[in-house]
């Protein structure tokens, strides 16, 4: 997977807009960040929750991880080279659901 693949998947969802966050490409819904490209260009930062993040990191530690910076926040790091399209599509949809307003979620 590449960031372009992630971008294409996300742009199929209602209300997704492109922007930047910390100087890198980002995807947002009404200004709320749900995915951004890390500075290495090979990893994305993805909105999640504590339960899902724990499960992902335990199940697939080569794919999902965090750094100390993200430890106390609802984000997981995803190695794009290691993840498959069906997995990232489901995770992007989940991240979008966490930040999208109800009116947009009803349309999806």
MMTF fields as JSON, N, C-alpha, C and O atoms, coordinates in Angstrom:
{
  "mmtfVersion": "1.0.0",
  "mmtfProducer": "UNKNOWN",
  "numBonds": 431,
  "numAtoms": 432,
  "numGroups": 108,
  "numChains": 1,
  "numModels": 1,
  "chainsPerModel": [1],
  "groupsPerChain": [108],
  "chainIdList": ["A"],
  "bondAtomList": [4, 2, 8, 6, 12, 10, 16, 14, 20, 18, 24, 22, 28, 26, 32, 30, 36, 34, 40, 38, 44, 42, 48, 46, 52, 50, 56, 54, 60, 58, 64, 62, 68, 66, 72, 70, 76, 74, 80, 78, 84, 82, 88, 86, 92, 90, 96, 94, 100, 98, 104, 102, 108, 106, 112, 110, 116, 114, 120, 118, 124, 122, 128, 126, 132, 130, 136, 134, 140, 138, 144, 142, 148, 146, 152, 150, 156, 154, 160, 158, 164, 162, 168, 166, 172, 170, 176, 174, 180, 178, 184, 182, 188, 186, 192, 190, 196, 194, 200, 198, 204, 202, 208, 206, 212, 210, 216, 214, 220, 218, 224, 222, 228, 226, 232, 230, 236, 234, 240, 238, 244, 242, 248, 246, 252, 250, 256, 254, 260, 258, 264, 262, 268, 266, 272, 270, 276, 274, 280, 278, 284, 282, 288, 286, 292, 290, 296, 294, 300, 298, 304, 302, 308, 306, 312, 310, 316, 314, 320, 318, 324, 322, 328, 326, 332, 330, 336, 334, 340, 338, 344, 342, 348, 346, 352, 350, 356, 354, 360, 358, 364, 362, 368, 366, 372, 370, 376, 374, 380, 378, 384, 382, 388, 386, 392, 390, 396, 394, 400, 398, 404, 402, 408, 406, 412, 410, 416, 414, 420, 418, 424, 422, 428, 426],
  "bondOrderList": [1, 1, 1, 1, 1, 1, 1, 1, 1, 1, 1, 1, 1, 1, 1, 1, 1, 1, 1, 1, 1, 1, 1, 1, 1, 1, 1, 1, 1, 1, 1, 1, 1, 1, 1, 1, 1, 1, 1, 1, 1, 1, 1, 1, 1, 1, 1, 1, 1, 1, 1, 1, 1, 1, 1, 1, 1, 1, 1, 1, 1, 1, 1, 1, 1, 1, 1, 1, 1, 1, 1, 1, 1, 1, 1, 1, 1, 1, 1, 1, 1, 1, 1, 1, 1, 1, 1, 1, 1, 1, 1, 1, 1, 1, 1, 1, 1, 1, 1, 1, 1, 1, 1, 1, 1, 1, 1],
  "groupList": [{"groupName": "UNK", "atomNameList": ["N", "CA", "C", "O"], "elementList": ["N", "C", "C", "O"], "formalChargeList": [0, 0, 0, 0], "bondAtomList": [1, 0, 2, 1, 3, 2], "bondOrderList": [1, 1, 2], "singleLetterCode": "X", "chemCompType": "L-PEPTIDE LINKING"}],
  "groupTypeList": [0, 0, 0, 0, 0, 0, 0, 0, 0, 0, 0, 0, 0, 0, 0, 0, 0, 0, 0, 0, 0, 0, 0, 0, 0, 0, 0, 0, 0, 0, 0, 0, 0, 0, 0, 0, 0, 0, 0, 0, 0, 0, 0, 0, 0, 0, 0, 0, 0, 0, 0, 0, 0, 0, 0, 0, 0, 0, 0, 0, 0, 0, 0, 0, 0, 0, 0, 0, 0, 0, 0, 0, 0, 0, 0, 0, 0, 0, 0, 0, 0, 0, 0, 0, 0, 0, 0, 0, 0, 0, 0, 0, 0, 0, 0, 0, 0, 0, 0, 0, 0, 0, 0, 0, 0, 0, 0, 0],
  "groupIdList": [1, 2, 3, 4, 5, 6, 7, 8, 9, 10, 11, 12, 13, 14, 15, 16, 17, 18, 19, 20, 21, 22, 23, 24, 25, 26, 27, 28, 29, 30, 31, 32, 33, 34, 35, 36, 37, 38, 39, 40, 41, 42, 43, 44, 45, 46, 47, 48, 49, 50, 51, 52, 53, 54, 55, 56, 57, 58, 59, 60, 61, 62, 63, 64, 65, 66, 67, 68, 69, 70, 71, 72, 73, 74, 75, 76, 77, 78, 79, 80, 81, 82, 83, 84, 85, 86, 87, 88, 89, 90, 91, 92, 93, 94, 95, 96, 97, 98, 99, 100, 101, 102, 103, 104, 105, 106, 107, 108],
  "secStructList": [7, 7, 2, 2, 2, 2, 2, 2, 2, 2, 2, 6, 1, 6, 6, 3, 3, 3, 3, 3, 3, 6, 6, 3, 3, 3, 3, 3, 3, 6, 6, 3, 3, 3, 3, 3, 3, 7, 6, 6, 1, 1, 3, 3, 3, 3, 3, 7, 7, 2, 2, 2, 2, 2, 2, 2, 2, 2, 2, 7, 6, 6, 6, 3, 3, 7, 7, 4, 4, 4, 6, 6, 1, 1, 3, 3, 3, 3, 3, 6, 6, 6, 7, 7, 2, 2, 2, 2, 2, 2, 2, 2, 2, 2, 2, 2, 2, 2, 2, 1, 7, 2, 2, 2, 2, 2, 2, 7],
  "xCoordList": [0.846, 0.0, 0.883, 2.021, 0.328, 0.996, 0.029, -1.152, 0.545, -0.344, -1.383, -2.517, -1.02, -1.992, -3.155, -4.299, -2.872, -3.946, -4.847, -6.073, -4.231, -4.972, -5.849, -7.028, -5.263, -5.961, -7.182, -8.272, -7.005, -8.111, -9.246, -10.418, -8.908, -9.92, -10.687, -11.917, -9.958, -10.58, -11.456, -12.513, -11.025, -11.789, -13.123, -13.956, -13.331, -14.638, -15.673, -16.872, -15.222, -16.123, -16.64, -15.919, -17.87, -18.458, -17.682, -17.254, -17.516, -16.954, -15.455, -14.933, -14.749, -13.297, -12.621, -12.924, -11.707, -10.959, -9.469, -9.055, -8.688, -7.239, -6.692, -7.229, -5.624, -4.978, -3.593, -3.005, -3.08, -1.784, -1.883, -2.754, -0.964, -0.833, 0.637, 1.226, 1.214, 2.643, 3.482, 4.497, 3.051, 3.809, 3.706, 4.435, 2.815, 2.649, 1.202, 0.309, 0.984, -0.354, -1.272, -0.868, -2.517, -3.477, -4.868, -5.161, -5.713, -7.112, -7.967, -7.725, -8.971, -9.804, -11.273, -11.611, -12.129, -13.563, -13.963, -13.871, -14.407, -14.768, -13.691, -13.978, -12.456, -11.32, -10.782, -9.772, -11.432, -10.974, -10.107, -10.548, -8.896, -7.917, -8.287, -8.686, -8.154, -8.313, -7.207, -7.058, -6.442, -5.273, -4.251, -4.595, -2.985, -1.927, -0.724, -0.499, 0.042, 1.272, 2.376, 2.546, 3.119, 4.263, 5.395, 5.408, 6.319, 7.425, 8.285, 8.948, 8.284, 9.089, 8.493, 9.162, 7.228, 6.58, 6.136, 5.582, 6.371, 6.043, 5.074, 4.706, 4.671, 3.83, 2.703, 2.896, 1.518, 0.436, 0.109, 0.338, -0.43, -0.957, -2.473, -3.046, -3.119, -4.534, -5.308, -4.893, -6.432, -7.304, -7.881, -8.283, -7.922, -8.431, -8.984, -9.274, -9.132, -9.449, -8.509, -7.792, -8.514, -7.573, -7.72, -6.719, -8.942, -9.175, -8.675, -7.934, -9.08, -8.675, -7.153, -6.537, -6.557, -5.112, -4.381, -3.446, -4.793, -4.177, -4.287, -3.314, -5.467, -5.696, -4.807, -4.178, -4.759, -3.956, -2.482, -1.818, -1.972, -0.55, -0.198, 0.885, -1.08, -0.825, -0.942, -0.159, -1.908, -2.153, -1.133, -0.746, -0.708, 0.164, 1.229, 1.186, 2.17, 3.161, 4.085, 4.699, 4.197, 5.025, 4.276, 4.886, 2.966, 2.128, 1.756, 1.739, 1.456, 0.92, 1.8, 2.264, 2.028, 2.852, 2.558, 1.801, 3.149, 3.095, 4.479, 5.344, 4.665, 5.858, 5.412, 4.215, 6.351, 5.998, 5.097, 4.222, 5.301, 4.503, 3.004, 2.18, 2.648, 1.239, 0.655, -0.532, 1.44, 1.012, -0.301, -1.145, -0.475, -1.664, -2.763, -3.69, -2.656, -3.626, -4.236, -3.621, -5.429, -6.127, -5.652, -6.426, -4.379, -3.783, -2.934, -2.394, -2.82, -1.927, -1.112, -1.6, 0.107, 0.958, 0.846, 0.854, 0.74, 0.549, 1.662, 1.85, 2.393, 3.431, 2.727, 2.193, 2.727, 1.975, 2.463, 1.658, 3.741, 4.271, 3.724, 3.645, 3.35, 2.942, 1.438, 1.006, 0.64, -0.818, -1.441, -0.936, -2.523, -3.261, -4.482, -4.988, -4.933, -6.042, -7.302, -7.839, -7.805, -9.039, -8.883, -9.812, -7.711, -7.471, -7.446, -8.109, -6.685, -6.568, -7.895, -8.23, -8.651, -9.962, -10.877, -11.519, -10.94, -11.777, -11.3, -12.118, -9.998, -9.461, -9.706, -10.001, -9.585, -9.862, -11.329, -11.655, -12.21, -13.641, -13.929, -14.744, -13.276, -13.458, -12.935, -13.566, -11.783, -11.209, -12.12, -12.341, -12.646, -13.568, -14.812, -15.275, -15.347, -16.544, -16.324, -17.245, -15.115, -14.815, -14.839, -15.064, -14.609, -14.542, -15.66, -15.92, -16.318, -17.36, -18.602, -18.995, -19.214, -20.471, -21.574, -21.527, -22.535, -23.618, -24.293, -24.613, -24.511, -25.191, -24.436, -25.062, -23.139, -22.347, -22.336, -22.365, -22.296, -22.282, -23.557, -23.528, -24.674, -25.958, -25.957, -26.576, -25.272, -25.21, -24.334, -24.531, -23.381, -22.39, -22.938, -22.213],
  "yCoordList": [-1.188, 0.0, 1.241, 1.226, 2.297, 3.599, 4.631, 4.348, 5.828, 6.874, 7.212, 7.554, 7.122, 7.379, 6.391, 6.765, 5.137, 4.15, 4.547, 4.503, 4.931, 5.372, 6.564, 6.612, 7.512, 8.727, 8.375, 8.896, 7.499, 7.118, 6.452, 6.739, 5.583, 4.915, 5.948, 5.928, 6.834, 7.824, 8.812, 9.209, 9.207, 10.196, 9.659, 10.426, 8.35, 7.779, 8.025, 7.876, 8.398, 8.629, 10.065, 10.977, 10.273, 11.619, 12.612, 12.297, 13.812, 14.913, 14.908, 15.765, 13.972, 13.912, 15.016, 15.237, 15.69, 16.763, 16.539, 16.0, 16.954, 16.847, 18.095, 19.191, 17.913, 19.027, 18.606, 17.683, 19.287, 18.932, 18.913, 19.54, 18.174, 18.111, 17.863, 16.912, 18.694, 18.6, 18.568, 17.875, 19.323, 19.448, 18.271, 18.221, 17.316, 16.172, 16.092, 16.71, 15.329, 15.141, 14.55, 13.706, 15.017, 14.571, 14.51, 15.161, 13.719, 13.593, 13.941, 13.487, 14.761, 15.289, 15.25, 15.139, 15.343, 15.502, 16.746, 16.784, 17.763, 19.043, 19.527, 19.976, 19.423, 19.911, 18.964, 19.263, 17.823, 16.856, 15.788, 15.083, 15.683, 14.753, 13.308, 12.984, 12.427, 11.002, 10.157, 8.991, 10.7, 10.019, 11.069, 12.125, 10.763, 11.62, 10.77, 9.713, 11.25, 10.582, 11.015, 12.205, 10.047, 10.399, 10.926, 10.752, 11.558, 12.201, 11.22, 11.631, 9.942, 8.963, 8.608, 7.987, 9.001, 8.733, 7.291, 6.949, 6.443, 5.023, 4.546, 3.372, 5.452, 5.126, 6.141, 7.322, 5.67, 6.618, 6.585, 5.594, 7.696, 7.836, 7.771, 8.567, 6.832, 6.556, 6.659, 6.123, 7.35, 7.483, 6.121, 5.361, 5.816, 4.529, 4.719, 5.846, 3.655, 3.746, 2.799, 2.014, 2.872, 2.101, 0.593, -0.115, 0.105, -1.328, -1.817, -2.797, -1.133, -1.537, -1.465, -2.377, -0.384, -0.225, -1.375, -1.94, -1.718, -2.812, -4.119, -4.863, -4.382, -5.599, -5.629, -6.646, -4.521, -4.47, -4.697, -5.462, -4.042, -4.156, -5.554, -6.056, -6.182, -7.541, -8.562, -9.509, -8.37, -9.317, -9.213, -10.221, -7.992, -7.749, -6.693, -5.583, -7.03, -6.034, -5.522, -4.467, -6.234, -5.747, -4.724, -3.98, -4.687, -3.777, -2.527, -1.417, -2.724, -1.659, -1.445, -2.403, -0.184, 0.143, 1.572, 2.288, 1.974, 3.373, 3.775, 2.933, 5.057, 5.6, 6.228, 6.359, 6.604, 7.244, 8.459, 8.732, 9.179, 10.374, 10.048, 10.854, 8.895, 8.533, 7.691, 7.366, 7.338, 6.426, 6.84, 5.988, 8.122, 8.588, 9.142, 9.801, 8.873, 9.419, 8.301, 7.246, 8.508, 7.453, 7.323, 7.51, 7.003, 6.866, 5.614, 5.173, 5.045, 3.912, 4.221, 4.88, 3.744, 3.902, 2.641, 1.527, 2.829, 1.713, 1.728, 2.719, 0.631, 0.481, 0.11, -0.992, 1.019, 0.813, -0.385, -1.057, -0.659, -1.809, -3.135, -4.105, -3.188, -4.448, -4.701, -5.839, -3.673, -3.811, -4.1, -3.654, -4.839, -5.183, -4.275, -3.717, -4.145, -3.242, -3.485, -2.519, -4.722, -4.907, -4.435, -3.874, -4.667, -4.251, -2.745, -2.174, -2.089, -0.628, 0.042, 1.075, -0.526, 0.051, 0.035, 1.04, -1.084, -1.181, -0.216, 0.404, -0.086, 0.819, 2.282, 3.092, 2.615, 3.996, 4.317, 5.395, 3.397, 3.617, 3.784, 4.625, 3.001, 3.137, 4.467, 5.099, 4.89, 6.173, 7.316, 8.26, 7.225, 8.241, 8.311, 9.398, 7.15, 7.093, 7.783, 8.392, 7.691, 8.29, 9.817, 10.446, 10.42, 11.886, 12.532, 13.726, 11.767, 12.347, 12.697, 11.955, 13.824, 14.165, 13.166, 12.536, 13.044, 12.074, 12.226, 11.228, 13.449, 13.676, 13.025, 12.507, 13.043, 12.395, 10.882, 10.151, 10.413, 8.963, 8.313, 7.174, 9.013, 8.488, 8.324, 7.395, 9.21, 9.156, 8.012, 7.518, 7.594, 6.601, 5.21, 4.292],
  "zCoordList": [0.0, 0.0, 0.0, 0.47, -0.535, -0.522, 0.051, 0.252, 0.31, 0.783, -0.288, 0.047, -1.552, -2.618, -2.549, -2.808, -2.204, -2.025, -0.855, -0.96, 0.248, 1.435, 1.089, 1.442, 0.403, -0.005, -0.861, -0.627, -1.847, -2.728, -1.953, -2.197, -1.039, -0.21, 0.62, 0.667, 1.263, 2.145, 1.38, 1.868, 0.192, -0.571, -1.083, -1.566, -0.98, -1.324, -0.234, -0.471, 0.953, 2.082, 2.07, 1.665, 2.507, 2.496, 3.363, 4.473, 2.822, 3.592, 3.795, 4.508, 3.192, 3.39, 2.584, 1.411, 3.244, 2.6, 2.826, 3.852, 1.869, 1.992, 2.663, 2.503, 3.409, 4.073, 4.505, 3.942, 5.504, 6.06, 7.582, 8.185, 8.168, 9.619, 9.918, 9.406, 10.725, 11.042, 9.77, 9.704, 8.759, 7.522, 6.572, 5.581, 6.849, 5.951, 5.473, 6.054, 4.416, 3.866, 4.931, 5.73, 4.916, 5.922, 5.32, 4.317, 5.949, 5.557, 6.767, 7.885, 6.502, 7.581, 7.178, 5.999, 8.177, 7.975, 8.753, 9.98, 8.021, 8.64, 9.605, 10.714, 9.153, 9.923, 10.968, 11.606, 11.161, 12.171, 11.515, 10.607, 11.977, 11.436, 11.734, 12.852, 10.724, 10.99, 10.375, 10.743, 9.467, 8.895, 8.505, 7.974, 8.778, 8.238, 7.904, 8.495, 6.95, 6.559, 7.513, 7.78, 8.022, 8.876, 8.015, 6.796, 8.659, 7.973, 7.163, 6.211, 7.523, 6.786, 5.425, 4.6, 5.182, 3.905, 3.714, 2.669, 4.707, 4.603, 5.68, 5.72, 6.54, 7.687, 7.756, 7.466, 8.146, 8.425, 9.909, 10.603, 10.363, 11.712, 11.534, 10.789, 12.212, 11.995, 13.296, 14.324, 13.243, 14.414, 14.775, 13.895, 16.053, 16.522, 17.927, 18.328, 18.666, 20.082, 20.825, 20.204, 22.124, 22.938, 22.725, 22.607, 22.677, 22.508, 21.151, 21.071, 20.093, 18.746, 18.592, 18.041, 19.078, 18.972, 19.656, 19.089, 20.847, 21.582, 20.802, 20.674, 20.291, 19.509, 18.258, 17.967, 17.528, 16.307, 16.599, 15.899, 17.621, 17.939, 18.434, 18.135, 19.176, 19.655, 18.528, 18.46, 17.656, 16.573, 15.433, 14.84, 15.139, 13.983, 14.315, 13.784, 15.179, 15.614, 14.508, 14.668, 13.407, 12.294, 11.45, 10.681, 11.591, 10.842, 11.644, 11.111, 12.939, 13.787, 15.003, 15.621, 15.345, 16.503, 16.946, 16.291, 18.039, 18.481, 18.96, 19.2, 19.089, 19.718, 21.037, 21.293, 21.849, 23.128, 22.914, 23.736, 21.836, 21.541, 21.472, 21.905, 20.94, 20.741, 21.862, 21.829, 22.83, 23.891, 24.571, 24.849, 24.837, 25.57, 24.661, 25.131, 23.368, 22.413, 21.577, 21.426, 21.034, 20.285, 18.832, 17.893, 18.669, 17.344, 17.294, 18.308, 16.105, 15.877, 14.614, 13.696, 14.583, 13.416, 12.576, 13.1, 11.254, 10.328, 9.29, 8.585, 9.199, 8.164, 6.866, 6.737, 5.916, 4.682, 3.877, 3.232, 3.9, 3.149, 3.662, 2.908, 4.923, 5.545, 5.518, 5.699, 5.297, 5.41, 4.045, 3.015, 4.051, 2.831, 2.677, 3.65, 1.451, 1.133, 1.972, 2.514, 2.112, 2.902, 4.353, 4.934, 4.922, 6.306, 6.418, 7.284, 5.547, 5.659, 5.315, 5.896, 4.384, 4.044, 5.268, 5.573, 5.963, 7.166, 8.248, 8.927, 8.413, 9.432, 9.088, 9.967, 7.821, 7.392, 7.632, 8.129, 7.286, 7.516, 9.005, 9.385, 9.844, 11.288, 11.807, 12.654, 11.301, 11.711, 11.285, 12.044, 10.071, 9.572, 10.458, 10.801, 10.824, 11.669, 13.01, 13.555, 13.54, 14.841, 14.817, 15.851, 13.648, 13.613, 12.796, 12.946, 11.94, 11.083, 11.893, 12.793, 11.57, 12.242, 11.864, 10.807, 12.727, 12.54, 11.181, 10.536, 10.746, 9.467, 8.307, 7.381, 8.342, 7.293, 7.454, 6.464, 8.686, 8.925, 8.434, 7.97, 8.527, 8.076, 6.562, 6.045, 5.843, 4.381, 3.885, 2.774, 4.688, 4.215, 4.095, 3.712]
}
